[in-house]
Amino acid sequence: MKKVVVAVDGSPHADRALDLAIEMAAKFQVPLVAVHVVVPPYVPPEPYATGSAGLELAIREYGEHVAKQAAEKASAATISAAWRVETGSPAEMLVETAQAEGADLIVVGSRGQGALRRVLLGSVSDRVVRISTIPVLVVH
């Protein structure tokens, strides 16, 4: 194993995934990359879109804060760590980032929602498992 990529968003589920990713990176003595994906907010057309630039900036700053904190937590465990913030569809961007980073494992948290909610709302972890060519570890 050369590198672990972990999805972070500040939720308890992602925090559990981060803890396991740190544990695995430490065990195999490989770097960890914490990735937060910003989903661009829906912005209505003018003239209703006033202030939308501020909203997008705030969302990105939150993502940077979450990803940086995750990398600092890994660094405190004496693991080489980096963080990235990407923009787009979470599952697709996570897989693309892991491929670009040369990762051997993607770790994602799961809320454990029921089958019906997953079908109606979608699940990032399910989508990552379906589209990734890299092994994916889903932490419930």
C-alpha positions in Angstrom: 0.0 0.0 0.0 1.3 3.4 -1.0 -1.4 5.9 0.1 -4.8 6.2 1.7 -7.5 8.8 0.8 -10.2 9.5 3.2 -13.4 11.5 2.7 -14.1 14.1 5.4 -17.1 16.4 5.9 -17.1 17.1 9.7 -19.9 14.5 10.4 -19.5 11.8 13.1 -19.6 9.2 10.3 -16.7 10.8 8.5 -14.8 11.2 11.8 -15.1 7.4 12.3 -13.8 6.9 8.8 -10.9 9.3 9.5 -9.9 7.4 12.6 -9.8 4.1 10.8 -7.9 5.6 7.8 -5.3 7.0 10.3 -5.0 3.6 11.9 -4.5 2.0 8.5 -2.0 4.6 7.3 0.0 4.2 10.5 -0.1 0.4 10.3 1.2 0.4 6.7 3.4 3.5 7.2 1.9 5.3 4.2 0.7 8.9 3.7 -2.9 9.9 4.1 -4.8 12.5 2.1 -8.0 14.0 3.6 -10.4 15.1 0.9 -13.5 17.3 1.3 -15.7 17.8 -1.7 -17.7 21.0 -2.0 -21.0 20.7 -3.8 -21.7 24.0 -5.5 -24.9 25.4 -4.1 -27.9 26.0 -6.4 -28.0 29.6 -7.1 -31.1 31.0 -8.6 -30.9 33.3 -11.7 -30.5 37.0 -11.3 -31.8 39.1 -9.7 -32.3 36.6 -6.9 -28.7 35.5 -6.8 -27.3 38.4 -4.8 -24.8 37.3 -2.2 -24.3 33.9 -3.8 -20.5 34.5 -4.2 -20.3 34.9 -0.4 -22.2 31.7 0.2 -19.9 29.7 -2.1 -16.8 31.2 -0.4 -18.2 30.3 3.1 -18.9 26.7 2.0 -15.4 26.3 0.5 -13.8 27.8 3.7 -15.7 25.3 5.8 -14.4 22.5 3.6 -10.8 23.8 3.9 -11.2 23.9 7.7 -12.5 20.3 7.9 -9.9 18.9 5.6 -7.0 20.8 7.3 -8.2 19.6 10.7 -8.3 16.0 9.5 -4.8 16.2 8.1 -3.6 17.8 11.4 -5.1 14.9 13.3 -3.3 12.4 11.1 0.0 14.4 11.5 -0.4 14.3 15.3 -0.4 10.5 14.9 3.0 10.8 13.1 1.5 10.1 9.7 2.5 12.1 6.6 -0.7 13.8 5.8 -2.1 16.3 3.2 -5.5 17.8 2.5 -7.4 18.8 -0.5 -10.7 20.5 -1.3 -12.4 19.7 -4.6 -15.6 21.0 -6.1 -18.2 18.8 -7.9 -20.1 15.6 -7.3 -18.7 14.1 -4.1 -18.4 10.5 -5.3 -16.9 11.3 -8.6 -14.5 13.9 -7.2 -13.4 11.5 -4.4 -12.6 8.7 -6.9 -10.8 11.1 -9.3 -8.7 12.6 -6.5 -7.8 9.2 -5.2 -6.7 8.2 -8.7 -4.7 11.4 -9.2 -3.0 10.9 -5.8 -2.1 7.3 -6.7 -4.0 6.0 -3.7 -4.4 2.3 -3.0 -7.5 2.7 -0.7 -10.4 5.1 -0.3 -12.0 5.2 3.1 -15.5 6.7 3.4 -18.1 6.9 6.2 -21.7 5.9 5.8 -24.7 7.2 7.6 -26.3 3.7 7.5 -29.6 5.0 6.0 -32.2 2.5 5.0 -32.6 1.1 1.5 -35.5 3.4 0.6 -33.8 6.6 1.7 -30.6 5.5 -0.1 -32.6 5.0 -3.3 -34.4 8.3 -3.0 -31.6 10.5 -1.7 -28.6 8.6 -3.1 -25.5 7.6 -1.1 -22.0 8.9 -1.7 -20.5 5.7 -0.2 -22.6 3.5 -2.5 -21.7 5.5 -5.5 -17.9 5.4 -4.7 -18.1 1.7 -4.3 -19.8 1.3 -7.7 -17.5 3.6 -9.7 -14.1 3.2 -8.1 -11.4 0.9 -9.5 -9.5 1.4 -6.3 -10.6 -0.6 -3.2 -13.1 1.2 -1.0 -13.6 0.7 2.7 -17.0 1.9 3.9 -17.1 2.6 7.7 -20.6 2.4 9.2 
